[in-house]
Amino acid sequence: MIFMFRHVLNYKSCFFLKTGGNRNSSNVRLVTSVSVLSDRDVRRDCCFDYLDFVLQWANSQAPRLPKAGETIHGHRFFIGFGGKGANQCVQAARLGAKTAMVCKVGRDVFGNDYIQNFKNNGISTAYVEQTENAATGAASIIINDTGENAIVIVAGANMLLGQEELQRALTTIVNAKVLVCQLEIKPDTSLQALRMARENHVKTIFNPAPAIVDLCSDFFKASDVFCCNESEAELLTGMSVTSVEDASQVGLELLNKGCGSVIVTLGPQGCVVCQPTNTAPKHIPTTAVTAADTTGAGDSFIGALAFYMAHYPTMPLEEMARRANLVAAVSVQTVGTQTSFPFQKDLPTELF
């Protein structure tokens, strides 16, 4: 089983992508629940996660899950970084985007480590704040040899990210090209970041994860791209998703809620893209690979999508999704989450 202690840095803010200082540069900004991307800059905390959750975790693997009160021996242990917004931001940065995170972590060793991890990946930490009032977010994960797991998440500092932090990052958000948000921080914070972006003509990507049944309808209207996986789509619509055809119907249902466009990711089957300008949903298959670890594949896809939206704003969304599929397919061939995310130099030149 694997025991993972994930220190979760709440990067439910935004992340931004940019390449220069003017409005026409490629900027992406990520807030761990909100992400903002411009042509050259991706900042994944306004990958608000673009506002989002940041995790530092420790894994222990053992043959089985322990019973209540039982102590057993494991045979593997490792520590790593995670959180949807942070993951997405890291992937965008590794593809060549200039990025920034808007998030909050604890003033502790885990928070310090995550800030250094951002710096190591070339991500701006100007809007990564540390607090004495909560520990860095963390997750304790136990996984047995058959893949069953037990997880306890402590959001910690992630839940302290709010309006004040958004206001301090306002200039960066409104000058970005793309903002990415998730639901790993307070929903109100993510929604406010999305509104700030839309009011200033910044493109938005919203990843409704973890999905909630009673999602405020304003999230749909504030999303230029609403990107979810099968399980999230099922929870949001009450419709079963077991095939590409199902995903197409769910995508249309979400599109009718007011989204600019919808992408439903389907793992090894690629994704389905729904746009109001097309008469029918478009299935975008991916390449077949032997997966070693699918953890974080969805975050790799969204990080890549944000990169393409910022750097290639005139590229058709279907082509962006096709390329993002291929980036994510590379990520699943290596064990780990952020450690599996490819750099631009590791990918075919035709993707750029």
N, C-alpha and C positions, 0 to 999 in steps of 0.2 A: 504494500500500500504506500501511497505517497502522502506525506504530511507536508502541506505547503503553508508557510507563514507568509502571507502577502502583506507587505506594508503598503497600504493603498494611499497613494498621494492623490488627493482629490483634485484632479485637473479637470473638473467639470466646468471649465471656463471656456476658453477658446484657444484655437491655435491659428496662426497666420502663416501664409506663404507669401514671400515677396522677393523681388530681385533688386529692387532699387528703392529710392526714396520718394519718387513721385507716384501719383495715383495710377499711372499707366504701367508701372513696373509690375513684375510678377511677384506678388506677395500673398502668402497664405499664412493665416494666423490661427493657431489652435488654442482652444480653451478646453480643458478636459471635459467639458460638457459642451463647450462651444468652440468651434474652430473657425479661424478666419484665414482665407487664402487670397493672395493677390497673385499677379502673374508670376512673381518670382519668390514670394514668401509664403511659407505655410507655417502657421502657428497653431499647434494642436491643442491648445487649451481653450481656444475659442474654436477649437474642436471641442467647444464647451460641451471633455475627454477627450473635442473641438468645442462647453463646460464639462469637465470630466473627472473620473476616478483615476488615481494613480496608485499602483500597488507595488510593494516590494515583498516578495514572497520567498518562503523556504519550503522545499518539498522533501518528504520522506516516503520511501516506497517500502511496502511490506507485503507479504503474501495475502493478508486479509485485513479487514477493518477490525479494530479492537472492540470488544464488548464494553458496556458501561462499567467503569471502574477497573478495567483491565489494562495492563502495560505489556506491550509486545515488542519484539525486536524487528526493526526494519533493515533494509539492505541498500538503501540509496537515499542521499540527502543533498539538496542543492538550493541555492537562493537566487532569485532573479527579480526582474522588474516587470510590472504589468499595469493594467488599467486601460480601458478602451481608448480614452482620449490620448493618453500618453503613447500607447501603442500606435495609434493612427498618426500621431505627430512624428514619431520616430521613423515610420515608414516613409512619410512624405519627405522628411529631411534627407533620408538616405537616397532618395531618388534625385536629389539636387535642389530641393526647395530651401529657401531661407525661412526658418520657422520660429515661432514663439509660443510659449504656453502661458495661459492665464489660469492659475490654480492656487491651492493652499495646502501646505503640508505642515507637519509638526516641527517644532524646534527640537529635533532629536536626531539620533544617528541615522534613522531611516530617511528622514527628510533630507538630511545632508547628503546621503548617498544618492538619493534620487535627483537632487539638483545637479550633482556631479555627473550623473548619467545623462541628463539633458545636455549638459555642456559637452560631454564626450561625443554626443551625436550632433553637435553644432546647432542646438536649439537655444534660442534666447530665453533667459530666465528672468528678464526684467520684471515680469508680472507673476512670478512664482513667489508667493509670500509664505513665511513661516510664522506659526502661532504658538504661544505658550499655553493656549486654552484647550488644546486637543492634540492627541498623538497623530502621527501620520497614519493614513488609512492602512488597514492590514487585512489579510485573509489567511486563515488557517485551513489548509486543505489536506485531506487524507485520501489517498488513492490506492486501491489494492491492485494486484496483478491482473485482474480481469477488467480493470477500468472503472469499477464502481468508486464513488467518492463521497466524502462528507466534507462540507465547507461551512466555515463560520466567517462572515465578513464584518469587520468593525470599520465603519466609514470614517470615523475620526474627523480630522481636519477638513475632509472633503465637504462635509455638511456646513462648514462655516464660510464657504465661498458665497458671496452675495452681491448686492447692488453696489456697495462701496468699491469693491474690487473691480467691478465692471466699469464704473465711472473712471477709476484711475487708468484703466486700459482703453478708454473711449477713443482717444486719438488713433491708437493702433488699430482698433476694430474698424473704425469708419474709413480708414485708408487702405484696408486690406482688399484683396480680390475675392477671397473665399473665407467663410466662417463655418466651422464644423461643430456640431453640438451632439451630446448624448443625454441620457437620463441617469447618470451615476452621481449627479449632484442634485441639489434641490431643483425640481422642475421649473419653479418660478424664475430661478436664475438663468437657466438655459433659455427659457422663452424670452426673457428680457434681452438676452444677448442676440437672439435671432431677430427680434424686432429692431434693435439698434442697427443691425447689419442691413436689413431690408430697407429701413428708412433712409439709408445712405447708399443704396444701390450696390451693396456688397452681396455676392452670391452666397447662398447658404446650403449646407448639407446637414440634414438632421438624421441621426441614427437613433431610433427609439428603443434603446437598450439600456437597462432591462425594460422590456415592454410593460405597460400598465393598461388595464382594461379601460379605465375611464380617462384616457388621455384627452387633455383639453383640445378642443377643435382648432384653437388658434395655432397649434403646432403644425397642423397640415398646411394652413394658409401661409405660414412663415417659412415654408420649406421649398426652395427651388428644386432640390433633389431630396426626396424622402427615401432613405435606403434602409431596408430591414431584411432579416432572414426569414426562413419559412415559419419558425415557431413564433417569432414576433408578429408576423403577418396574421397568423392564425388567431393569436390573442387579441389583436387589434380589430379584427373583422368577425371573429366567430366562425370563419370558414376554414375547412380542412385544406391543407396544402400537402399533397402527396405526389404531385406530378407537375410538369411544366405547364400543362393546361390549367391546373388549379392555381398555380402562381400567376398566370396571366389574368385569371378572373379576379383574384385578390388584388393584383396590381391595379386593375381598373376600378375596383371598389375604393381603394385608397386614393386614386387619382380624383375620383368624384367628390372626395372630401375637401378638395381645394388645393392639393399639392401641385407644384409646378410640373414635376415629373416624378415617377416612382421607379425604384429598382428593387426587385426582390431577389436576393442571392440564394443560390441553391446548391452550394458546396460543389461537389464534383460535376454537377450538371450545369455549372455556370451561373447565369442569372437571366432574369426577364426585365426588359425595359419598357415602361409605359409612358407615353407622352401624348399630350392633347393634340399635337399636330399630326400624329400617326393614327390611321384608322384601326390598327390592330397592335397588340403587344408584340415585342420583338424578343425572341429567345436568342441569347448570346452564349453559345457553348464555350467551354474551356478545353484546354488540352488535357489528355489523360496522363496522369503521373502516378507513381507509387508513393503514397503518403506515409511519412514517418511520424508526423505529429500535426494535426489540424488546428491545434490551439492558436488562436490569434489570426486565423486566415481571413475572417471577416474584417478585422481591423486593418490587415494588410491591404485588402481590397479598397476600403474606404480611404485609407491614407494615399493610395495610388490614385484613386478617383479625384481626390482633392488636388493632388499634384497636377493632374492633367487639366482639370478645370481652370487652375490658376495659370498654367504655362501655355495651354493651347485652347483659349476661350472660344475659338471658332470651330473647333473639332466637334463633329457630331457626338452626341451623348452615347450612342451605340458603340462608336469606336473607342471612346474613353473607357466604357465598360469592358470591351474586349481586351484592351491592354491591361486594365486593372485585374481582370481574370487571370491573365498570364503572370502578372507579378505575384498574385496570391498563390498561384500554382507552384511557383518556385519556393515560396515560403514554407509550404507544407512538406517539402522534401527533406527538411532538416528539423531535428528535435529542438524544441524551445519556442518561445514566443518572440520577443524582440530580437533575440539572438539569431532567429531564423530569417529575419526580414532582409531581403537583398538590397545591395547598394546598386546605384546606376551602373557602375563598372562591371557588375556581375551579370548584367542583363543584355540581351541582343540590342544592337544599335537601332534596329528598326522600331523599337518601342519608343524612341525619342526623336 
